[in-house]
Amino acid sequence: MGSQEVSTVDWQGKHVTVAGLGVSGIPAARALHERGAIVTVVNDGDDERARAQAAELEALGITVRLGDGATLPPSTELVVTAPGWQPDKPLFLAAAEAGVDIWGDVELAWRLRGDNGRKAAPWLAVTGTNGKTTTVRMLASILEAAGLRTAAVGNIGVSLLDAVLGEQEYDVLAVELSSYQLHWAPSLRAHSAAVLNLAPDHLDWHGSMEAYAADKGRVYEGNTVACVYNAADPATEDLVREADVEEGCRAIGFTLGTPGPSQLGVVDGILVDRAFVANRQKQAQELAEVSDVNPPAPHNIANALAAAALARAFGVEPAAVRDGLRAFRPDAHRIEHVADIGEVAYVDDSKATNTHATEASLAAYDSIVWIAGGLAKGATFDELVTGAAKRLRGVVLMGADRALIREALTRHAPEVPVVDLDRTDTGAMSEAVEHAARLARPGDTVLLAPACASMDMFTNYNKRGEAFADAVRARAETSA
């Protein structure tokens, strides 16, 4: 199916099982019901919130089964799943055995785009282990600066279904896609797409690094204009080579160094384009200054280059790239400067929930007191510690799997002082900040970049970041 073709499905009387309530499941159930499908929602949880959601859907005539998400209802002709449900669920195994297709929310949105009678907006898609949300929001800011009607949607928390079926018309969508979503999106064909980077993550869900990479690589399938890859991460270029794309689709690299032909890169503090110019061998188009990127940390400059590449693939002029990057403001808990206390900077990068993100965060500062730890999700820390050892003034460890980081520090940075907090209550963060402040010297950065998930101590990484910021501000008040 070509990128701009719209699929038509006769939903009338079609038996569809929606797996999971929540951000994607509820809009999917509503959209299918409105089109005449016979919808049954199954959900593992049976708590108060789930019962309230179920009551709303049942009032519309949608069947909801709580606490029974592992069972495939009889007569199911299609399963539409929330992205987080693992592929080895009995529900999916039963569907596969019965020859029933399984779509994710992204696949459903792709199939339903244009269903409201309007022209379907093309998708500029972004995936990768880290940096997806920032890049998509940068991209949307650039597209808006170009005067285009757009929105940042997908895994960013804004329902793709709402975007493609809502009243608002768009010229183009900036779409964040997780590996989970791509796994269940077999017919997605983007205008252009980027894989920002690849590092081990969610391997418990995918089963192997190879399977994880293959799902990320699905974002390139059927691209019509550009496949954007990271020149510093050969695995992303390998995925481009393996993709089956439309005739004329180009491979476009981005690099923090001087770009070659068909690349975007950095020259003397300027973001430049040698891909979307008349003479790629001899010409380079200035797009923006490094100082236009907020914050100008190396990995964030890479995000900006990827966003610029996708925007340029869509025909955006250089001035809009500059203006969009200048207008962009990063989300909370992503290398967010909280305060300076006694010539020590305190930075919240709670979003760094894996080693790859933390590696980038640590690389942005010269002398660091590092606050780390939480749920490791199967990660190892030797490579991370080896790379950062010379930058570490001290380390404060907290959380369930902190011993794994401590052991890596013992092996690869034995001279670095380590404080091991043997408590996992939320109040531990205040103590962590106090210890970090004692270790820090003027010119240092106290950096919360946990390299781990937060759920052992906090509801999510946002709450962890807020606890850090609250502790820092409390210290600033007592130091004033």
N, C-alpha and C positions, 0 to 999 in steps of 0.2 A: 504494500500500500504506500503510495507516495506521501510526502510530508503534508501536503495541504488537502489530501482527500479525506472526506469524512465518512466514517463507517455508519451504516444504518442497521439497527437491530429491531425486530418486531418484539416489543416487550409484552404485549398484551397476553395475559394468561401464562407467562413464562414463570416457572417456579425457581426463585432465586433465594439462596441462603446467604445472609450477610453475617460474617464472622466478626464479632466484636462490636460493642458500643463505643462511644467516644467521638473524638474529633472527626474521624473519617467514616465510621460505621453509621452514625445517625444521618448525616447528609446522604450517604449512599442509599440507605433504606428509604428515606423520603423520596429521593429522585426516582428510584425504581418503582415505588408504589404509585407515584404520580403518573408514571408511564404505563400503568396497567399490569405490572408484574405482581405475582403472588409472592410476597416477601415474608420470610421467616428469619428473625435475628436470633443468633445463638451467642451466648456470652458466658465466659468462665465464672466471672464474679457475680455475687448475689447480695451486694451490700445495699445500703440505703440509697446511695446515689444511682446505682444501676436500676433499682426498683422504680425510682422517680423517672429516669429516662425511659424505662420500659413502659410506664403508664402513659407517657406522652405519645409514644409510637402506637401503642395498642388503641388509643383513642382515635387514631387515624384508620384503624383496621389492619395494622401490621401485627403479625404474631411474634411474640418475643419469648424465648426460652432461656431463663437464667440458670447459671450453674450447670449448664449442659453443653458447653462449647465444644466438647470432644466428639459429639455425635452428629452424624450427617442425617438430616431429616429425609424421610422417604420422598421420592418424586423430584428431588433437587435436580435442576438442569444446569445450574451455574452457581459457583461459589464466588462471592466478593468478600475479600478479607481485609481487615485492618493490617497495616504493614508489620506490626510487631509480632504477629503470630508465627511461630517457627514452622518451617516446612515439614518437620517430622510429626506434626500433630496428627492424632488418629483421624480427625475430620478430613485432613488433606489426603492422607493415605487412602481413606475410604473413597474420597472423590476421584482420586487417580485410578483406583481399581475399577470404579464404575464408569470411567471415561468422561467424567464431568470436568469441564474447564474451571480453572481457578484464576480469577483476576484480582489484582489489588485495586486500591482506590485510585491510583494513578491511571491504570489501564481503563477503568470505568470512565474517568474524566476524559481521557483521550478519545474513547469511543463516543462519548456524549457531546463533545465539543461541536458547536454548530447545530446542535439539536434544537436550539431555540429559534432557528431560522436565520440567524445572523452568520456572517462570515466568521469562520473559526480563526482565532488569532494564532500565529505561529509561536512556538515555544523556543526559548533560549535556555538550555538546561545546564545545571551545574551539579557535579557530584565530586566525591573525594573523601578521604578520611577526615581531614580538617579544613576549616576555612569556608565551608559551603555557605553558611548563612551570611557571613560578612560579604563574600563575593556576590551573592545574589542581591543583597541590599545595595551594594555599590553599583551593580549593573542596573538595577531599577532606578537609582538616582541619576545615572548617566542617561538612561533612556528618557526619563522625565525632563532632564535638561535639554534634550533634543526635541522636546515638544511632543513626545509620543505618549499615548494613553497606555499605561502599563501598571503592573502590580507585582510585588514579590510574593510568590505563592509556593505551595507544596509543603515539604518537610519543615519549612520555616514557621509553620503553625497556622497558616491561612489555607483553608480548604480549597483544593484545586477544583472540586466539584462546584463550590460556590462561585468560583471565578469564571468557570466556563458556562455555567447555567444562570448566573445572576443577571440583573438588569443592566449592569455596567458593561459597555462595549470597550474592548481593548484592541490596540494595534499590535501588541506583542506582550508576551508574558515572560517574566524572569522566574524560572522554576528551579527550586532546590529539590533534589532527589536523593534519598538515602539508598543504601544497598538493599535494604528490605523492600523498598518501593520498586526498585528496578527489577528485583527478582520476580515480581508478580506483574510485570508490564511488558508482555511479549511483543505488542504491536506498536509501541511508542516510536515515533519518528520525529526527532527534533529538527528545527531549522539548523541550529548549530549547538554544540555541546562542549563542555570542558570537564576533564577529570583533573582535579587540582594536585592530587598526590595519592599515594597508596602506602599504607602501613598496616600492620596487623591490628585488627579491631573487629569486634563482634564475631570472633571465630567460633564461639560457642553456638551461634545462630547458623552460620554458613557451613560449619564443619571443617573448613580448611582455608588457607590463604588463597589457594587457587580458585576455589568456589567464590570467595569474597571478591577477588579481582575480576572474575568473569561476570559477576553481577554488576559491578561498577562499569565494566566495559560495555554493557548493554546500552548505555546512554549514547554511544556513538552509532549504533545501528541505524542505518537509513538516513543519516544526516545529509542535508542537501548542500550546505555552503561551507561549513568549517568544523573540523574536529580539533579542539584546542587542547594541547598537552603541555606538561611541565618538562622543560628541557633538562632540569636537574634531577628528574625522576624517570629514568628510562622505562620503568614499568608502565607509565602512562602512555608513552609513545608506542610501546609494544601493543597496547590495547587498540590504538588507532590502526596499526598495521593489520590487526586481526579483524577489524570491523568491516562489514559489508555496507558501503555507503553509496549514495547516489553518484552518478557520473558527474565529474567536475568538482566534487567536494574536496576541499584542501586540508592538509595537516598544517596547523599553525602552532608554533611553539612560543612559550614565554620563558624568559630568563632574567635573573638579576644582574647578569653581565651584559656585555655588548651583544646585541642581537645579530644573527645571520639573516640571510634572505628568508622570507616567510616566517619571521619571528618578531615578537615585541620584546623590548628589553630596556636597559638603563645605560645612558651615556652621560657622564659628567653631571649627575644629579637630575637628568631629564628622562622621563618615560618616552620612549620613541617606538615608532611602528615601521617595520620593514616588511610587512605582510600585505597591507592594503594600500599600496602605493603603485604608481604606474610602472616604475622601474625598480624592482626589488633588489637588483644587484648594486645599484648606485644611489638610490634614494632612501632617505629616512624622514619620517614625518614626526615632528614634536607633538606630543599629546598633553603632557602636564609635567610639573616639577615633582620631585620626590616629596618636597615639603607640602604639596597639595594632598598627600595621603595622610589620613588620620587614624591611628598613630603611624609614623613612618618606620615601624619595625620591619625587618627584612621579609618576614612571612606575610605581612600585610601589604607590602609593596607587590609581592607576588600575586596576592589576591586581586589587587588593583589592575595589574597587567592582564590577568585572566578575564576580569570583567571588561576591560577595555577591548580585548580581542573579540569577545562575543558581541559587544556593541558595534565595533568596526565591521564585523562580519554582517551585521544587520544594516550597514550603511550609515552609521552615525558619524557626524563630522567631528574633527579633532577638538574644536572648542567645547563641544558638549561633554566630551570625556573629561576635560579639565574642570568644567563647571560642576559636573556631577560628582567628581571626586571631592571637590572643595565643599560641596553641600552635604556630603555624607557624614553621618555621626554614628560611630559604632555602638552596638548593643552593650548593655551592662555586662560586667564580669568577663569582658574580653580585653585583656591588657588595659584595664581601667585604672588610671591614676587616682588614688583615693586621697592622699595627703602627703605633705612633706613635714617631718617632725625632726628637728635638730639636724638638718641637712641629710636626712635619710628619707628616701622615697618609698612609699608603700603602694604596691600595685596588686590589683585583684585580677587574676586570670583563672578564676574558678572553673571557667569553661574548658580549661585544659584537662580533660578527663582521661587522656591516654598519653602514652610516652611520646608519640609523634608530635602532638600539640605542645607538650611541655618542652620538648627539645627546641622547638621554634621559639617558645617564650623565653627560655633560659638564654638563648643566643642573642636576645635583644638587649641584654645588660652585661656590664663588665664585671661588677662585683656584687654578689647576691647572697642574701640570707634567704634560703629556700624553705618554704612551708609546704610539705607534701604528705601524701598518704590518703588512704580510703580503701575502696574495693578495687583490687588490681585487675579483675576480669581476665585472669590468666596471663597477664603481662609479665615480662622480665625487665630488669632495670639496669643491667650491666652496661649496655651500650649507651644508654642515656647518661649514666653517672660518669662514664669514661669521657664522654664528649664535654661534659659541663664541669669537670673536677677543678680546672684552673680558675673558674669563675666563682666558685663557692667560698664565701666567707664563713658560712655555718649553715646548718640544716636543723629544722624542727620537724619531727615526724609525729603524725597522729593517724588514727583510723585503724581499721581491722587488719589490713595487710601491710602495715608499716614495717614489719620485720623484713619483708622482701627488699625494701629500699635500703634499710639499715645494713643488710648483708652485702648489697652491692656497693654501698659506701665503704664498708670495711675492706672490701677487696680492692677497690679502685681509687678511693680517696681517703685513706686512713688518717691523714693529717687534719682533715676537716672536722671541727667540733660538731657533735650531733646531740640534740636533745630529743629524748624519746618519751612522748607523753602517753602514759599508760592509762588513758581514759577515753571513752568513746561517746560521752554525753556532749550535747551541743555547746555547753559552757567551756569545753576544751579549747575552743578557738581563741577566747580571750587570753587564756594562759599561753597559747602558742604565740600570739602576738607579743606578749610580755617577754617571753624567752627570746624571740627574734630581735626585739628592740635591744636587749642586752648584748646580743652577739654583733649587732650592726655597728659600723663606724661611719663617720661623715663621708658622703659620696656613695654609700652602699644603697642597694635596692632590696627591700623586704618584699619578696615575691610569693604570693599564693598561686602556685601552679601545680596542683596536686598529683597529676599523672595517674589519677585513679577516679573512679566513680564515687559519688557522694552518699549513696543510700544507706551506708552503715551508720551514719550519724545525722544526715540531713534529708529532707524530702527530695531535694534536687540540687544541682550545682548553683542555682540562683540563691537558694537559702544559705548555702555554704558561703557564697560570696558576700551576701548581706551580713552574715555573722562576722566575717573578716572586716568588712567596712565599718560595721558598728563598733568593733573592738578597737580599730585604728582611730576612729573619731573620738571615742571615749578617752583614749590615751592622749590624743591631741589636746583635748580640753583640759586634762590634768597637767599637761606640760606647758600650757599657755601661761 
